[in-house]
Every structure is written in C-alpha cells, then in structure tokens.
C-alpha cells in the first residue's frame, strides 16, 4: 500500500469505521444506521465489496442526503476509498472493513433503502461454490434488513454465477424481479455507474448480467 494510503488507514479509518459491540449474551449490539453520520440522512444504502471505491464515491457524491455504508475486508481497497473520501471531502460514507455477514447481524430490521453487490468473486470452481456471497441464508438476512420496496442490485460477468443468483432470488418469497423487457438483465440500470472491473470485463468481450430486485411489502 502506498504510504499516503497507509497513513489514511491509521488516521482517517478510525473516524469512519463501524465498530460492532457485543451484548452480555454475546450477540452483536445493533447499530443505529441513521445515527452513524454527522447529519441525519434521508436513507441509508449499503455496498458490499466496494473494490477500489469508485462506485461508492460516485453514489455518495451524487446523493449527499443519503448515508452510505461500504463493506469490504481488503485493506488495499479500503485505502483507495479513503484517498477518494479525503480528496472530495465526503462526509456521508462509513466503512466496515470486514465480513458483510458480521455487519448484517448488527443491522436492525428494515433499515436499508438500497443494497449493491457489483461483480463479487464468482468462486467458479464447484468445490468453492459455498463461498459465494448469494445463497438462501444471505437472502434471508438481506430481506430482514431491507425496507419494503428497497432495491437489491447485483451484477456479474460470470454467466453461471448469474444463473445461480437469479435462481435463488426468483425462489425467494421476499423479492420481486424488476425486469420489464426481455433483455433488461443485459442492460446496466439507467442510473448505473460503470466500475473499473466492469470496464475490464467489457473490454475483454465478456457479457455482463445486471439484476435488479425489489423487497416485497411485508404482510
């Protein structure tokens, strides 16, 4: 890591990182998402695996009234994100530099308006499929923390993983597919922001899959 980014990890990250405490019974203490920011946001959105942070920063810049939580366990990406936050003076991003499943257990029900998972590792070898982000348990947890009508956006350039994720989402009773036309899943959302990884995938001739699902109204 570059010295300037390493310095930010030491100085700026402690101010922006989310800390999850444990109760007397050992369960995570629930966070209060709207209270994590200096100014109370209109809504809170989560990006899982923000990579170099360009998508998260672009969202935060375009939506100053929204609070953003970025989750990624890789310190190199955290350093890149911190550099952009400092350069642009963004005050509406908080960071969880760890496993998203641990973060989810500390979030209260119906607290997120949007969740993004863009080009996560597809773990293409069959013996590694269990490491994939999206599965029934993950979607159960996601359904709990998403508000009614909240949006989940997922993208990948790995066809088999795209089919895997689509199957789990279509089978889940809490989610509705937002597609309206036959090829919607081949088109980036109109307000979507191109990531570096997506640019590389397209330049290499790989086809990208874009899935948009809504959290159904609770009964």
C-alpha positions as a LaTeX table, in Angstrom:
\begin{tabular}{lrrr}
\hline
Residue & $x$ (\AA) & $y$ (\AA) & $z$ (\AA) \\
\hline
Unk1 & 0.00 & 0.00 & 0.00 \\
Unk2 & 1.21 & 3.50 & $-0.79$ \\
Unk3 & 2.47 & 5.44 & 2.23 \\
Unk4 & $-0.23$ & 8.11 & 1.83 \\
Unk5 & $-2.99$ & 5.48 & 1.87 \\
Unk6 & $-1.42$ & 3.68 & 4.78 \\
Unk7 & $-1.36$ & 6.96 & 6.68 \\
Unk8 & $-5.09$ & 7.41 & 5.99 \\
Unk9 & $-5.81$ & 3.89 & 7.24 \\
Unk10 & $-4.18$ & 4.92 & 10.50 \\
Unk11 & $-5.68$ & 8.42 & 10.78 \\
Unk12 & $-8.98$ & 8.58 & 8.88 \\
Unk13 & $-10.28$ & 5.00 & 9.02 \\
Unk14 & $-10.78$ & 5.02 & 12.83 \\
Unk15 & $-13.13$ & 8.01 & 12.36 \\
Unk16 & $-15.20$ & 6.31 & 9.65 \\
Unk17 & $-15.06$ & 2.62 & 10.58 \\
Unk18 & $-18.09$ & 0.97 & 12.16 \\
Unk19 & $-17.48$ & $-0.78$ & 15.44 \\
Unk20 & $-19.72$ & $-3.68$ & 16.39 \\
Unk21 & $-20.01$ & $-4.37$ & 20.09 \\
Unk22 & $-21.28$ & $-7.48$ & 21.84 \\
Unk23 & $-24.03$ & $-7.69$ & 24.43 \\
Unk24 & $-23.83$ & $-9.67$ & 27.65 \\
Unk25 & $-25.23$ & $-12.69$ & 25.82 \\
Unk26 & $-22.55$ & $-12.48$ & 23.13 \\
Unk27 & $-24.85$ & $-11.26$ & 20.36 \\
Unk28 & $-23.91$ & $-8.16$ & 18.35 \\
Unk29 & $-25.23$ & $-4.84$ & 19.61 \\
Unk30 & $-27.49$ & $-3.36$ & 16.95 \\
Unk31 & $-26.23$ & $-0.30$ & 15.14 \\
Unk32 & $-28.43$ & 2.74 & 14.53 \\
Unk33 & $-27.67$ & 3.44 & 10.85 \\
Unk34 & $-29.10$ & 6.96 & 10.63 \\
Unk35 & $-27.09$ & 7.98 & 13.68 \\
Unk36 & $-23.77$ & 6.94 & 12.17 \\
Unk37 & $-23.44$ & 10.16 & 10.21 \\
Unk38 & $-22.82$ & 13.77 & 11.24 \\
Unk39 & $-26.07$ & 14.86 & 9.56 \\
Unk40 & $-29.08$ & 12.55 & 9.71 \\
Unk41 & $-29.53$ & 11.06 & 6.21 \\
Unk42 & $-32.82$ & 10.61 & 4.38 \\
Unk43 & $-31.96$ & 6.96 & 3.75 \\
Unk44 & $-29.06$ & 4.52 & 4.16 \\
Unk45 & $-27.61$ & 2.40 & 1.35 \\
Unk46 & $-25.08$ & $-0.44$ & 1.52 \\
Unk47 & $-22.43$ & $-1.52$ & $-0.98$ \\
Unk48 & $-20.99$ & $-4.98$ & $-0.44$ \\
Unk49 & $-17.46$ & $-5.37$ & $-1.79$ \\
Unk50 & $-16.69$ & $-1.83$ & $-2.98$ \\
Unk51 & $-13.35$ & $-2.75$ & $-4.57$ \\
Unk52 & $-11.42$ & 0.45 & $-5.30$ \\
Unk53 & $-14.38$ & 2.51 & $-4.12$ \\
Unk54 & $-15.17$ & 4.42 & $-7.32$ \\
Unk55 & $-18.82$ & 3.31 & $-7.43$ \\
Unk56 & $-19.41$ & 4.10 & $-3.77$ \\
Unk57 & $-17.77$ & 7.53 & $-4.08$ \\
Unk58 & $-19.78$ & 8.40 & $-7.18$ \\
Unk59 & $-23.01$ & 7.44 & $-5.41$ \\
Unk60 & $-22.09$ & 9.48 & $-2.33$ \\
Unk61 & $-21.19$ & 12.49 & $-4.45$ \\
Unk62 & $-24.46$ & 12.32 & $-6.39$ \\
Unk63 & $-26.62$ & 11.69 & $-3.30$ \\
Unk64 & $-25.39$ & 13.96 & $-0.47$ \\
Unk65 & $-28.57$ & 13.37 & 1.55 \\
Unk66 & $-28.06$ & 9.60 & 1.61 \\
Unk67 & $-25.83$ & 7.82 & 4.12 \\
Unk68 & $-23.61$ & 5.10 & 2.65 \\
Unk69 & $-22.02$ & 2.07 & 4.28 \\
Unk70 & $-19.24$ & 0.40 & 2.32 \\
Unk71 & $-18.23$ & $-3.12$ & 3.33 \\
Unk72 & $-15.02$ & $-4.75$ & 2.13 \\
Unk73 & $-12.44$ & $-6.87$ & 4.01 \\
Unk74 & $-9.47$ & $-5.95$ & 1.80 \\
Unk75 & $-7.30$ & $-3.21$ & 3.24 \\
Unk76 & $-5.85$ & $-2.16$ & $-0.14$ \\
Unk77 & $-9.32$ & $-1.23$ & $-1.38$ \\
Unk78 & $-10.11$ & 0.50 & 1.91 \\
Unk79 & $-7.01$ & 2.64 & 1.43 \\
Unk80 & $-8.08$ & 3.61 & $-2.09$ \\
Unk81 & $-11.55$ & 4.52 & $-0.87$ \\
Unk82 & $-10.13$ & 6.64 & 1.96 \\
Unk83 & $-7.99$ & 8.58 & $-0.52$ \\
Unk84 & $-11.08$ & 9.49 & $-2.54$ \\
Unk85 & $-13.11$ & 10.38 & 0.54 \\
Unk86 & $-10.39$ & 12.75 & 1.71 \\
Unk87 & $-9.83$ & 14.27 & $-1.74$ \\
Unk88 & $-13.53$ & 15.04 & $-2.20$ \\
Unk89 & $-14.35$ & 15.88 & 1.40 \\
Unk90 & $-17.21$ & 13.38 & 1.53 \\
Unk91 & $-18.98$ & 13.16 & 4.87 \\
Unk92 & $-21.69$ & 10.61 & 4.02 \\
Unk93 & $-19.64$ & 7.38 & 3.85 \\
Unk94 & $-18.92$ & 4.95 & 6.66 \\
Unk95 & $-16.80$ & 1.81 & 6.30 \\
Unk96 & $-16.97$ & $-1.70$ & 7.68 \\
Unk97 & $-13.61$ & $-3.32$ & 6.80 \\
Unk98 & $-14.71$ & $-6.89$ & 7.42 \\
Unk99 & $-17.13$ & $-9.71$ & 6.58 \\
Unk100 & $-20.53$ & $-8.45$ & 5.45 \\
Unk101 & $-22.32$ & $-11.25$ & 7.29 \\
Unk102 & $-20.98$ & $-9.89$ & 10.57 \\
Unk103 & $-22.17$ & $-6.42$ & 9.64 \\
Unk104 & $-25.64$ & $-7.67$ & 8.71 \\
Unk105 & $-26.11$ & $-9.28$ & 12.12 \\
Unk106 & $-25.58$ & $-5.84$ & 13.68 \\
Unk107 & $-28.10$ & $-4.01$ & 11.47 \\
Unk108 & $-31.71$ & $-3.58$ & 12.62 \\
Unk109 & $-34.66$ & $-4.72$ & 10.53 \\
Unk110 & $-35.91$ & $-2.65$ & 7.60 \\
Unk111 & $-33.10$ & $-0.09$ & 7.73 \\
Unk112 & $-31.69$ & $-0.04$ & 4.18 \\
Unk113 & $-33.17$ & 1.52 & 1.05 \\
Unk114 & $-30.69$ & 0.02 & $-1.44$ \\
Unk115 & $-28.06$ & $-2.72$ & $-1.44$ \\
Unk116 & $-25.40$ & $-3.14$ & $-4.13$ \\
Unk117 & $-23.27$ & $-6.22$ & $-4.83$ \\
Unk118 & $-21.39$ & $-5.50$ & $-8.05$ \\
Unk119 & $-19.16$ & $-8.15$ & $-9.60$ \\
Unk120 & $-18.37$ & $-10.18$ & $-6.47$ \\
Unk121 & $-15.99$ & $-13.12$ & $-6.72$ \\
Unk122 & $-17.91$ & $-15.89$ & $-8.57$ \\
Unk123 & $-15.86$ & $-18.68$ & $-6.98$ \\
Unk124 & $-16.18$ & $-20.62$ & $-10.26$ \\
Unk125 & $-14.85$ & $-23.98$ & $-9.03$ \\
Unk126 & $-17.71$ & $-26.19$ & $-7.83$ \\
Unk127 & $-15.95$ & $-27.06$ & $-4.58$ \\
Unk128 & $-15.79$ & $-23.33$ & $-3.78$ \\
Unk129 & $-19.47$ & $-22.54$ & $-4.54$ \\
Unk130 & $-20.23$ & $-22.46$ & $-0.81$ \\
Unk131 & $-18.09$ & $-19.33$ & $-0.56$ \\
Unk132 & $-20.35$ & $-17.38$ & $-2.92$ \\
Unk133 & $-21.98$ & $-14.30$ & $-1.48$ \\
Unk134 & $-25.53$ & $-15.03$ & $-2.59$ \\
Unk135 & $-27.36$ & $-18.05$ & $-1.18$ \\
Unk136 & $-30.64$ & $-18.65$ & 0.65 \\
Unk137 & $-29.24$ & $-17.70$ & 4.05 \\
Unk138 & $-27.78$ & $-14.47$ & 2.74 \\
Unk139 & $-31.06$ & $-13.51$ & 1.08 \\
Unk140 & $-32.96$ & $-14.27$ & 4.29 \\
Unk141 & $-30.66$ & $-11.86$ & 6.12 \\
Unk142 & $-30.93$ & $-9.28$ & 3.34 \\
Unk143 & $-34.72$ & $-9.45$ & 3.39 \\
Unk144 & $-34.65$ & $-8.69$ & 7.12 \\
Unk145 & $-32.55$ & $-5.52$ & 6.88 \\
Unk146 & $-34.09$ & $-4.08$ & 3.69 \\
Unk147 & $-37.05$ & $-1.71$ & 3.84 \\
Unk148 & $-40.23$ & $-2.55$ & 1.96 \\
Unk149 & $-39.72$ & $-1.78$ & $-1.75$ \\
Unk150 & $-35.95$ & $-1.42$ & $-1.20$ \\
Unk151 & $-33.78$ & $-2.38$ & $-4.17$ \\
Unk152 & $-31.06$ & $-5.03$ & $-4.43$ \\
Unk153 & $-28.71$ & $-4.64$ & $-7.38$ \\
Unk154 & $-26.39$ & $-7.47$ & $-8.38$ \\
Unk155 & $-24.08$ & $-7.70$ & $-11.39$ \\
Unk156 & $-21.59$ & $-10.23$ & $-12.70$ \\
Unk157 & $-19.66$ & $-11.14$ & $-15.83$ \\
Unk158 & $-19.81$ & $-14.85$ & $-14.97$ \\
Unk159 & $-22.81$ & $-16.47$ & $-16.70$ \\
Unk160 & $-23.09$ & $-19.49$ & $-14.42$ \\
Unk161 & $-22.94$ & $-17.34$ & $-11.31$ \\
Unk162 & $-25.58$ & $-15.04$ & $-12.80$ \\
Unk163 & $-27.91$ & $-18.01$ & $-13.27$ \\
Unk164 & $-27.11$ & $-19.18$ & $-9.72$ \\
Unk165 & $-28.05$ & $-15.82$ & $-8.22$ \\
Unk166 & $-31.15$ & $-15.42$ & $-10.37$ \\
Unk167 & $-32.42$ & $-18.84$ & $-9.29$ \\
Unk168 & $-32.02$ & $-18.05$ & $-5.59$ \\
Unk169 & $-33.72$ & $-14.66$ & $-5.98$ \\
Unk170 & $-36.65$ & $-16.00$ & $-8.01$ \\
Unk171 & $-37.22$ & $-18.75$ & $-5.45$ \\
Unk172 & $-37.19$ & $-16.33$ & $-2.52$ \\
Unk173 & $-40.59$ & $-15.08$ & $-1.40$ \\
Unk174 & $-39.30$ & $-11.68$ & $-0.25$ \\
Unk175 & $-38.05$ & $-10.46$ & $-3.64$ \\
Unk176 & $-39.60$ & $-9.42$ & $-6.96$ \\
Unk177 & $-37.63$ & $-9.09$ & $-10.20$ \\
Unk178 & $-37.79$ & $-5.54$ & $-11.54$ \\
Unk179 & $-37.26$ & $-6.53$ & $-15.17$ \\
Unk180 & $-39.83$ & $-5.21$ & $-17.66$ \\
Unk181 & $-38.35$ & $-6.22$ & $-21.04$ \\
Unk182 & $-36.70$ & $-9.46$ & $-22.21$ \\
Unk183 & $-33.18$ & $-8.02$ & $-22.30$ \\
Unk184 & $-33.34$ & $-5.83$ & $-19.18$ \\
Unk185 & $-30.88$ & $-8.12$ & $-17.44$ \\
Unk186 & $-28.32$ & $-7.38$ & $-20.18$ \\
Unk187 & $-28.53$ & $-3.60$ & $-19.74$ \\
Unk188 & $-26.93$ & $-1.61$ & $-16.95$ \\
Unk189 & $-29.55$ & 0.35 & $-14.94$ \\
Unk190 & $-30.09$ & 3.79 & $-16.46$ \\
Unk191 & $-28.59$ & 5.42 & $-13.37$ \\
Unk192 & $-25.89$ & 2.76 & $-13.00$ \\
Unk193 & $-22.26$ & 3.78 & $-12.60$ \\
Unk194 & $-19.59$ & 1.88 & $-14.51$ \\
Unk195 & $-16.92$ & 0.33 & $-12.30$ \\
Unk196 & $-13.32$ & $-0.36$ & $-13.30$ \\
Unk197 & $-13.94$ & $-4.08$ & $-13.14$ \\
Unk198 & $-16.94$ & $-3.77$ & $-15.44$ \\
Unk199 & $-14.87$ & $-1.76$ & $-17.93$ \\
Unk200 & $-12.25$ & $-4.51$ & $-17.96$ \\
Unk201 & $-14.89$ & $-7.21$ & $-18.42$ \\
Unk202 & $-16.49$ & $-5.42$ & $-21.35$ \\
Unk203 & $-13.10$ & $-4.66$ & $-22.93$ \\
Unk204 & $-12.30$ & $-8.38$ & $-22.72$ \\
Unk205 & $-15.53$ & $-9.19$ & $-24.56$ \\
Unk206 & $-17.35$ & $-10.70$ & $-21.59$ \\
Unk207 & $-21.10$ & $-10.20$ & $-21.30$ \\
Unk208 & $-22.32$ & $-8.60$ & $-18.09$ \\
Unk209 & $-25.50$ & $-9.51$ & $-16.24$ \\
Unk210 & $-27.41$ & $-6.87$ & $-14.28$ \\
Unk211 & $-30.14$ & $-7.96$ & $-11.86$ \\
Unk212 & $-32.50$ & $-5.62$ & $-10.02$ \\
Unk213 & $-34.86$ & $-6.98$ & $-7.38$ \\
Unk214 & $-37.28$ & $-5.24$ & $-5.01$ \\
Unk215 & $-38.02$ & $-6.21$ & $-1.45$ \\
Unk216 & $-41.72$ & $-7.13$ & $-1.30$ \\
Unk217 & $-44.07$ & $-5.40$ & 1.11 \\
Unk218 & $-44.23$ & $-7.10$ & 4.46 \\
Unk219 & $-47.63$ & $-8.53$ & 5.35 \\
\hline
\end{tabular}
